Amino acid sequence: MNEKLTLLQLNESIKDTLHDAFSATVWVVAEVSELKINRSGHCYLELIEKEGNSIIARSRATIWSYTFRMLKPYFETSTGQQFSQGIKILVQVAVEYHTAYGLSLNIKDIDPTYTVGDMALQRKEIINRLQTEGVFDMNKELELPLVPQKIAVISSATAAGFQDFMSQLDTNEFGFKFYTKLFEATMQGAETVPSIIRALDRIFNHEDFFDAVVIIRGGGAAADLSSFDNYDLAFNVTQFPLPVISGIGHEKDDTIVDLVAHTRMKTPTAVAEFLIAGVTQFYDRLLDMETQVVQFVRNTIDDEQNKLEKIATSLNYSVSEFINEKQTRLTKMGNELQQNVSQYSFKKKYEINNLKHDLESIISLWFVETKNSLEHKRRILKRVAGASLLKNNATLIHYKDLIAHETKRMIFREQKKIHISETSLRLLTPENILKRGYSLTLKDGKIIKLAAKLIVNDEIETMFADGKVQSKIIKNKK
C-alpha cells in the first residue's frame, strides 16, 4: 500500500514543486475581477481569464503596500485609467504557495502600455458592435421638442457640474422657466454604469412627461470618465425613447456615451446654454408671429373701414341726388298745378262775369246759387291739390327714411362683424379660455386627459383662471 501523506506534507510538496518550477518571476496577462485595499494599504485582487462569457482561469493576487504605493500612481498616470476592477493588466508576478492559504500571485511590477492598448481596443470594439447592431444612431434619430422645458437630469446632487447647470438655467437673462427633476446617480467609480442605467429606468416610467434627458458630469481625470465608455450604458442610451443630451467632462473629452447621445455638448454649462438657446429661438418666432398677426388684423380693419367709408360716401351722394331730383320734380309739379289752377280760375271767372252781365237781369236769383256752386268747386279743387301735394311729400319722406334706415343697418352689420372678429381674437387667449370655466388637471405634474388614469386616494391639482386647488379622489365612476 502507498505511503500516506498528511495534508501539510502534501501542501509542502506542492510548495517545493512550484518553487522549483517558478523560481523566477513571470509576466501574466489577466483581468481584474475583484479589488480590495485594507487599512494597511495592502491590495488584494482576484485575477481571471475569460473565454467568451465563461471564466476559464482564476487566481488570487496580492500587491503589498510598499509596492502598491508605487505601482498605483505609476499605472494611473501612464494610462489615464483608474486602477480598478474590470480592466486588463500585464503584471510581473512571483508564484507563491502557502500551506494554509494555497496558491497566490505576488505582483512585483506592471506594464501600463498593455492596458492602454487594451482600453483603446475595447473602445473600438464597443463602437463597432453598436454600429453592427444598427443602434449607434438610434437616439440621434429622435425628434427633439421645439421647446424642451421639462428636463430629466442624471447627475450627482453634490457635483459642481450639476450646480453650474442649474445656476445657468435658473438665472438666464430672459427669465425662461424650466422644470427639472434630478434622478441622482453615481458618476464615478464601479457603481457609475449600473447607477445611471437605474436612473434611466426610473425616467422611463415617466417618459410621457419629460421632453429630454440630460446626463451631466463635470471635468476630471480621464480615468474618472472611463465608465462612460461602457457598452451596456451606451446601448441603454441608444434605446432610450427620449432624446439624450450629454455634457460630460471637458471639451477635449469624447466618450462613447457622447457619441451615441442625441446631442453632445462640451460641458454641463454648455448643455444649459443649449436649452436656453432653443427656447430663445422659439420665443423670437412667437414675437414675429405676434407682430404678423397684429399687423394682419390692423390691415384688415383698415381695409374694412375704407370700404365702409366708400359705401357711406356713395350712399350719401346717391341719397342727396335722389332727394334733390324728387324736390325738383315736386317743385315743377307744384308750379304747373298752380299755373293750371290760376288759368282755370281766371277762365271760369271771366265766363262767370260774362254770364253774370248777360243774365243779371234775367237770373239774378240764380247768381247766389251759381256763386255758391263755384265756391264749393274751388274748395274741392283746393283740397284735391293739397291732398296730392301731401301724398307726394309723404312718399318722399318715406323713401328718405327707408334709405337712411337701410344705410344704418348696413353700417351696423359691418361694425358687428368687426366686433365679432375682435371678440374672437380675445377669446382665443389662454387666460380667457380658463376664465370661461375650463380647467387643467394634473397628477404628479402630469396632465390627466382620462378619468381611467385616476384611482381612489390619488392626489390631483386643478388649475383655474385665478389659481390652483389640491384635491383627493374619493370615488371614480367610469
C-alpha positions as CSV (number, residue, x, y, z in Angstrom):
1,M,0.0,0.0,0.0
2,N,1.2,3.5,-0.9
3,E,2.7,5.7,1.7
4,K,0.1,8.0,3.4
5,L,0.8,11.8,3.5
6,T,-0.7,14.4,5.8
7,L,-2.3,17.4,4.2
8,L,0.6,19.6,5.4
9,Q,3.1,17.2,3.8
10,L,1.2,17.3,0.5
11,N,1.0,21.1,0.5
12,E,4.7,21.4,1.4
13,S,5.4,19.1,-1.5
14,I,3.3,21.2,-3.8
15,K,5.1,24.3,-2.5
16,D,8.5,22.9,-3.2
17,T,7.5,21.8,-6.7
18,L,6.1,25.2,-7.5
19,H,9.2,26.9,-6.2
20,D,11.4,24.7,-8.3
21,A,9.2,25.3,-11.4
22,F,8.7,29.1,-10.9
23,S,11.9,30.2,-9.2
24,A,11.9,33.4,-11.2
25,T,9.1,35.9,-11.7
26,V,6.8,35.6,-14.8
27,W,4.7,38.1,-16.8
28,V,1.0,37.3,-16.7
29,V,-2.0,38.7,-18.6
30,A,-5.3,38.8,-16.7
31,E,-8.4,40.7,-16.0
32,V,-9.1,42.2,-12.5
33,S,-12.5,40.9,-11.3
34,E,-12.2,42.0,-7.7
35,L,-10.0,44.5,-5.9
36,K,-9.8,45.4,-2.2
37,I,-7.5,47.6,-0.2
38,N,-7.2,47.1,3.6
39,R,-6.2,49.6,6.2
40,S,-2.5,48.7,6.0
41,G,-2.5,49.7,2.3
42,H,-2.2,46.1,1.0
43,C,-4.1,45.4,-2.2
44,Y,-5.9,42.1,-2.6
45,L,-7.1,41.1,-6.1
46,E,-8.8,38.3,-7.9
47,L,-7.5,37.7,-11.4
48,I,-9.5,35.9,-14.1
49,E,-9.2,34.9,-17.7
50,K,-12.4,34.6,-19.9
51,E,-13.2,32.8,-23.0
52,G,-16.4,34.4,-24.3
53,N,-18.5,34.9,-21.2
54,S,-17.1,31.9,-19.3
55,I,-14.2,32.1,-16.8
56,I,-11.6,29.6,-17.7
57,A,-9.0,30.5,-15.0
58,R,-8.9,32.2,-11.6
59,S,-6.3,33.1,-9.1
60,R,-5.7,35.3,-6.0
61,A,-3.1,38.0,-6.2
62,T,-1.5,40.4,-3.7
63,I,0.3,43.7,-4.0
64,W,2.0,44.6,-0.7
65,S,1.6,48.2,0.5
66,Y,5.2,49.3,-0.2
67,T,4.8,48.1,-3.8
68,F,1.2,49.3,-4.3
69,R,2.1,52.8,-3.2
70,M,4.4,53.0,-6.3
71,L,2.5,50.9,-8.8
72,K,-0.9,52.5,-8.5
73,P,0.1,56.2,-9.3
74,Y,2.6,54.9,-12.0
75,F,-0.2,53.0,-13.7
76,E,-2.9,55.7,-13.4
77,T,-0.5,58.5,-14.6
78,S,0.6,56.4,-17.6
79,T,-2.8,55.2,-18.7
80,G,-5.2,57.9,-17.5
81,Q,-7.2,55.0,-16.2
82,Q,-8.2,54.3,-12.6
83,F,-6.6,51.1,-11.2
84,S,-9.8,49.2,-10.5
85,Q,-11.8,46.1,-11.3
86,G,-12.8,45.4,-14.8
87,I,-9.5,46.3,-16.5
88,K,-7.0,44.0,-18.2
89,I,-3.4,44.2,-17.0
90,L,0.0,42.8,-17.7
91,V,1.9,42.2,-14.4
92,Q,5.1,40.6,-13.3
93,V,4.3,38.1,-10.5
94,A,6.1,35.7,-8.2
95,V,4.2,32.4,-7.8
96,E,3.8,31.6,-4.1
97,Y,2.2,28.7,-2.3
98,H,1.2,28.8,1.4
99,T,0.4,25.5,3.1
100,A,-2.6,27.2,4.9
101,Y,-3.8,29.7,2.3
102,G,-3.0,28.0,-1.0
103,L,-1.8,29.4,-4.3
104,S,-1.3,33.2,-4.6
105,L,0.5,35.5,-7.0
106,N,2.6,38.3,-5.6
107,I,2.6,41.2,-8.0
108,K,6.0,42.9,-8.4
109,D,5.6,45.2,-11.4
110,I,3.0,46.3,-14.0
111,D,3.2,47.3,-17.7
112,P,0.7,50.2,-18.3
113,T,1.2,50.2,-22.1
114,Y,-0.6,46.9,-22.4
115,T,-3.7,48.3,-20.5
116,V,-3.7,51.4,-22.7
117,G,-3.8,49.3,-25.9
118,D,-6.4,47.0,-24.5
119,M,-8.6,50.0,-23.5
120,A,-8.4,51.5,-27.0
121,L,-9.2,48.1,-28.5
122,Q,-12.2,47.7,-26.2
123,R,-13.4,51.2,-27.1
124,K,-13.1,50.5,-30.8
125,E,-14.8,47.1,-30.4
126,I,-17.8,48.7,-28.5
127,I,-18.2,51.3,-31.2
128,N,-18.1,48.7,-33.9
129,R,-20.5,46.4,-32.1
130,L,-23.1,49.3,-31.7
131,Q,-22.7,50.1,-35.3
132,T,-23.0,46.5,-36.4
133,E,-26.2,46.1,-34.3
134,G,-27.7,49.1,-36.1
135,V,-28.3,51.1,-32.8
136,F,-25.5,53.6,-32.9
137,D,-27.6,56.5,-34.3
138,M,-31.0,55.5,-32.9
139,N,-31.2,58.2,-30.2
140,K,-30.0,60.8,-32.7
141,E,-33.0,59.9,-34.9
142,L,-35.5,61.0,-32.3
143,E,-37.0,64.4,-32.7
144,L,-36.1,66.9,-30.0
145,P,-39.1,69.0,-29.0
146,L,-39.2,72.6,-30.3
147,V,-39.2,73.9,-26.8
148,P,-37.7,71.4,-24.3
149,Q,-38.7,72.7,-20.9
150,K,-39.3,69.5,-18.8
151,I,-35.9,68.0,-18.3
152,A,-34.9,64.8,-16.5
153,V,-31.4,65.3,-15.2
154,I,-29.0,62.4,-14.3
155,S,-26.1,63.6,-12.1
156,S,-24.8,63.6,-8.6
157,A,-26.6,66.1,-6.4
158,T,-23.4,67.5,-4.9
159,A,-21.4,67.7,-8.2
160,A,-20.1,71.1,-9.2
161,G,-21.2,70.4,-12.8
162,F,-24.8,69.9,-11.7
163,Q,-24.7,73.1,-9.6
164,D,-23.3,75.0,-12.6
165,F,-26.1,73.6,-14.9
166,M,-28.9,74.5,-12.5
167,S,-27.5,78.0,-11.9
168,Q,-27.2,78.7,-15.6
169,L,-30.8,77.6,-16.2
170,D,-32.3,79.4,-13.2
171,T,-30.5,82.7,-13.8
172,N,-30.9,83.0,-17.6
173,E,-31.2,86.6,-18.7
174,F,-34.6,86.1,-20.4
175,G,-36.4,84.7,-17.3
176,F,-37.4,81.4,-19.0
177,K,-38.7,78.8,-16.6
178,F,-37.6,75.2,-16.9
179,Y,-38.9,72.2,-14.9
180,T,-36.0,69.9,-13.9
181,K,-36.1,66.7,-11.9
182,L,-32.9,65.2,-10.6
183,F,-32.5,61.4,-10.9
184,E,-29.5,61.0,-8.8
185,A,-26.7,58.6,-9.8
186,T,-23.1,57.8,-9.0
187,M,-21.0,59.5,-11.6
188,Q,-17.6,58.0,-10.7
189,G,-16.3,54.5,-9.9
190,A,-17.5,51.0,-10.3
191,E,-21.2,51.9,-9.5
192,T,-21.4,54.5,-12.3
193,V,-22.8,52.3,-15.0
194,P,-25.5,50.4,-13.0
195,S,-26.4,53.6,-11.2
196,I,-27.0,55.6,-14.4
197,I,-28.9,52.7,-16.0
198,R,-31.2,52.6,-12.9
199,A,-31.8,56.3,-13.3
200,L,-32.8,55.8,-16.9
201,D,-35.2,53.1,-15.9
202,R,-36.8,55.5,-13.4
203,I,-37.2,58.2,-16.1
204,F,-38.7,55.6,-18.5
205,N,-41.6,55.2,-16.1
206,H,-42.4,58.9,-16.8
207,E,-41.4,59.3,-20.4
208,D,-44.7,60.9,-21.4
209,F,-44.0,63.8,-19.1
210,F,-40.4,64.7,-19.9
211,D,-39.1,66.3,-23.1
212,A,-35.5,65.2,-22.9
213,V,-32.9,63.6,-20.6
214,V,-29.6,65.3,-19.6
215,I,-26.6,63.4,-18.5
216,I,-24.0,65.7,-17.0
217,R,-20.7,65.4,-15.2
218,G,-18.0,67.9,-14.5
219,G,-14.4,67.6,-15.7
220,G,-11.8,65.4,-14.1
221,A,-9.1,62.9,-14.9
222,A,-9.5,60.7,-18.0
223,A,-9.7,57.7,-15.6
224,D,-12.8,59.2,-14.0
225,L,-14.6,59.1,-17.3
226,S,-13.8,55.5,-18.3
227,S,-17.3,54.4,-17.1
228,F,-18.9,56.3,-20.0
229,D,-17.1,54.1,-22.5
230,N,-19.2,51.1,-21.3
231,Y,-21.2,49.1,-23.8
232,D,-24.2,48.4,-21.6
233,L,-24.5,52.1,-20.7
234,A,-24.1,53.2,-24.3
235,F,-26.7,50.6,-25.5
236,N,-29.2,51.9,-23.0
237,V,-28.8,55.4,-24.2
238,T,-29.3,54.4,-27.9
239,Q,-32.5,52.5,-26.9
240,F,-34.0,55.3,-24.8
241,P,-37.3,56.7,-26.1
242,L,-36.4,60.3,-25.2
243,P,-33.6,62.5,-26.7
244,V,-30.4,62.3,-24.5
245,I,-28.2,65.4,-24.2
246,S,-24.8,64.7,-22.8
247,G,-22.4,67.2,-21.1
248,I,-19.6,65.0,-19.7
249,G,-16.2,66.3,-18.8
250,H,-14.4,69.0,-20.8
251,E,-14.4,69.9,-24.5
252,K,-11.5,67.6,-25.2
253,D,-13.2,64.6,-23.7
254,D,-15.2,62.4,-26.1
255,T,-16.8,59.3,-24.5
256,I,-18.9,56.6,-26.3
257,V,-22.0,57.9,-24.4
258,D,-21.2,61.3,-26.1
259,L,-21.0,59.6,-29.5
260,V,-24.4,57.8,-29.2
261,A,-26.3,60.6,-27.5
262,H,-28.8,62.7,-29.5
263,T,-26.8,65.9,-28.8
264,R,-23.4,66.2,-27.3
265,M,-22.3,69.4,-25.5
266,K,-18.8,70.0,-24.2
267,T,-19.8,70.9,-20.5
268,P,-22.8,70.9,-18.2
269,T,-22.9,74.7,-18.6
270,A,-23.0,74.3,-22.3
271,V,-26.0,72.0,-22.0
272,A,-27.9,74.6,-20.1
273,E,-26.9,77.2,-22.7
274,F,-28.2,74.9,-25.4
275,L,-31.6,74.5,-23.8
276,I,-31.9,78.3,-23.2
277,A,-30.9,79.0,-26.8
278,G,-33.7,76.6,-28.0
279,V,-36.4,78.4,-26.0
280,T,-34.9,81.8,-27.1
281,Q,-35.3,80.9,-30.8
282,F,-38.9,79.8,-30.2
283,Y,-39.7,82.9,-28.3
284,D,-38.3,85.1,-31.1
285,R,-40.5,83.2,-33.5
286,L,-43.5,83.8,-31.3
287,L,-42.8,87.5,-31.3
288,D,-42.5,87.5,-35.1
289,M,-45.8,85.7,-35.4
290,E,-47.5,88.1,-32.9
291,T,-46.3,91.1,-34.9
292,Q,-47.6,89.5,-38.1
293,V,-51.0,88.7,-36.6
294,V,-51.4,92.2,-35.2
295,Q,-50.3,93.8,-38.5
296,F,-52.8,91.5,-40.4
297,V,-55.6,92.4,-38.1
298,R,-54.8,96.1,-38.4
299,N,-54.6,95.9,-42.2
300,T,-57.9,94.0,-42.3
301,I,-59.6,96.6,-40.0
302,D,-58.2,99.5,-42.2
303,D,-59.4,97.8,-45.4
304,E,-62.9,97.2,-44.0
305,Q,-63.0,100.8,-42.6
306,N,-62.1,102.2,-46.0
307,K,-64.7,100.0,-47.7
308,L,-67.3,101.3,-45.2
309,E,-66.3,104.9,-45.8
310,K,-66.6,104.4,-49.5
311,I,-70.0,102.8,-49.2
312,A,-71.2,105.6,-46.8
313,T,-69.9,108.3,-49.2
314,S,-71.5,106.6,-52.2
315,L,-74.8,106.2,-50.3
316,N,-74.7,109.8,-49.1
317,Y,-74.2,111.1,-52.6
318,S,-77.0,108.8,-54.0
319,V,-79.5,109.8,-51.3
320,S,-78.7,113.5,-51.8
321,E,-79.1,113.2,-55.6
322,F,-82.3,111.3,-55.2
323,I,-83.8,113.8,-52.7
324,N,-82.7,116.7,-55.0
325,E,-84.3,115.1,-58.0
326,K,-87.6,114.4,-56.2
327,Q,-87.7,118.0,-54.8
328,T,-87.1,119.4,-58.3
329,R,-89.9,117.3,-59.7
330,L,-92.3,118.2,-56.9
331,T,-91.5,121.9,-57.3
332,K,-92.1,121.7,-61.0
333,M,-95.4,119.8,-60.5
334,G,-96.5,122.4,-57.9
335,N,-95.7,125.3,-60.2
336,E,-97.6,123.6,-63.1
337,L,-100.5,122.8,-60.9
338,Q,-100.6,126.4,-59.5
339,Q,-100.5,127.8,-63.1
340,N,-103.2,125.5,-64.3
341,V,-105.4,126.4,-61.3
342,S,-104.8,130.1,-61.9
343,Q,-105.6,129.7,-65.6
344,Y,-108.7,127.7,-64.9
345,S,-109.9,130.1,-62.2
346,F,-109.3,133.1,-64.4
347,K,-111.1,131.5,-67.3
348,K,-114.1,130.5,-65.2
349,K,-114.2,133.9,-63.5
350,Y,-114.2,135.5,-66.9
351,E,-117.0,133.3,-68.1
352,I,-119.0,133.8,-65.0
353,N,-118.6,137.6,-65.3
354,N,-119.8,137.5,-68.9
355,L,-122.7,135.2,-67.9
356,K,-123.4,137.5,-65.0
357,H,-123.6,140.6,-67.2
358,D,-125.7,138.7,-69.8
359,L,-128.1,137.1,-67.4
360,E,-128.0,139.5,-64.5
361,S,-131.4,140.9,-65.3
362,I,-133.0,137.5,-66.0
363,I,-131.4,135.1,-63.4
364,S,-130.5,137.4,-60.5
365,L,-131.9,134.7,-58.2
366,W,-129.6,132.2,-59.8
367,F,-126.5,134.3,-59.1
368,V,-126.3,133.3,-55.5
369,E,-126.6,129.6,-56.3
370,T,-124.0,129.8,-59.1
371,K,-121.6,131.7,-56.8
372,N,-122.1,129.0,-54.0
373,S,-121.5,126.3,-56.6
374,L,-118.3,127.9,-57.8
375,E,-117.1,128.3,-54.2
376,H,-117.8,124.7,-53.5
377,K,-115.9,123.6,-56.6
378,R,-113.0,125.8,-55.6
379,R,-112.8,124.2,-52.2
380,I,-112.8,120.8,-53.7
381,L,-110.1,121.7,-56.2
382,K,-108.0,123.2,-53.4
383,R,-108.5,120.0,-51.3
384,V,-107.6,117.8,-54.2
385,A,-104.4,119.8,-54.9
386,G,-103.5,119.8,-51.2
387,A,-104.0,116.1,-50.9
388,S,-101.9,115.5,-54.0
389,L,-99.0,117.6,-52.5
390,L,-99.3,115.9,-49.1
391,K,-99.2,112.4,-50.7
392,N,-96.1,113.2,-52.8
393,N,-94.4,114.8,-49.8
394,A,-95.2,111.7,-47.7
395,T,-93.8,109.4,-50.4
396,L,-90.6,111.4,-50.5
397,I,-90.2,111.3,-46.7
398,H,-90.9,107.5,-46.8
399,Y,-88.1,107.0,-49.3
400,K,-85.7,109.2,-47.3
401,D,-86.4,107.3,-44.1
402,L,-86.1,103.9,-45.8
403,I,-82.7,104.8,-47.3
404,A,-81.4,106.2,-44.0
405,H,-82.7,103.0,-42.2
406,E,-81.0,100.7,-44.7
407,T,-77.8,102.7,-44.5
408,K,-77.7,102.4,-40.7
409,R,-78.4,98.6,-40.9
410,M,-75.6,98.1,-43.3
411,I,-73.1,100.1,-41.2
412,F,-74.3,98.3,-38.1
413,R,-73.8,94.8,-39.7
414,E,-70.2,95.7,-40.8
415,Q,-69.4,97.1,-37.3
416,K,-70.8,93.9,-35.7
417,K,-68.6,91.8,-38.0
418,I,-65.5,93.8,-36.8
419,H,-66.6,93.5,-33.2
420,I,-67.1,89.7,-33.6
421,S,-63.6,89.4,-35.1
422,E,-62.1,91.4,-32.2
423,T,-64.0,89.3,-29.6
424,S,-62.9,86.0,-31.2
425,L,-59.3,87.1,-31.0
426,R,-59.6,87.9,-27.3
427,L,-61.5,84.7,-26.5
428,L,-58.7,82.6,-28.1
429,T,-56.1,83.8,-25.5
430,P,-55.2,81.1,-22.8
431,E,-56.3,83.4,-20.0
432,N,-59.8,83.8,-21.4
433,I,-60.2,80.1,-22.1
434,L,-59.6,79.4,-18.4
435,K,-61.9,82.3,-17.5
436,R,-64.7,80.7,-19.4
437,G,-64.8,77.9,-17.0
438,Y,-62.3,75.4,-18.4
439,S,-59.6,74.0,-16.1
440,L,-56.5,71.8,-16.3
441,T,-56.0,68.7,-14.1
442,L,-52.5,67.4,-13.2
443,K,-51.2,64.4,-11.2
444,D,-47.6,64.4,-10.1
445,G,-47.1,67.3,-12.5
446,K,-48.5,65.3,-15.4
447,I,-51.6,66.4,-17.4
448,I,-54.6,64.0,-16.9
449,K,-56.7,63.5,-20.0
450,L,-58.8,60.4,-19.0
451,A,-60.6,59.5,-15.7
452,A,-59.4,55.9,-16.2
453,K,-55.9,57.0,-15.2
454,L,-57.0,58.1,-11.7
455,I,-57.7,55.8,-8.8
456,V,-59.2,56.3,-5.3
457,N,-56.9,58.4,-3.0
458,D,-54.9,59.8,-5.9
459,E,-54.0,63.5,-5.2
460,I,-54.6,65.8,-8.1
461,E,-54.0,69.5,-8.8
462,T,-56.6,71.6,-10.7
463,M,-55.6,74.9,-12.4
464,F,-58.3,77.6,-12.8
465,A,-58.0,81.1,-14.2
466,D,-57.4,82.6,-10.7
467,G,-55.3,79.9,-9.1
468,K,-54.8,76.2,-8.2
469,V,-56.5,73.7,-5.9
470,Q,-55.4,70.4,-4.5
471,S,-57.9,67.5,-4.5
472,K,-58.1,63.9,-3.5
473,I,-60.1,61.2,-5.4
474,I,-62.7,59.6,-3.2
475,K,-64.7,57.9,-6.0
476,N,-64.1,57.1,-9.6
477,K,-67.0,56.4,-11.9
478,K,-66.3,55.1,-15.4
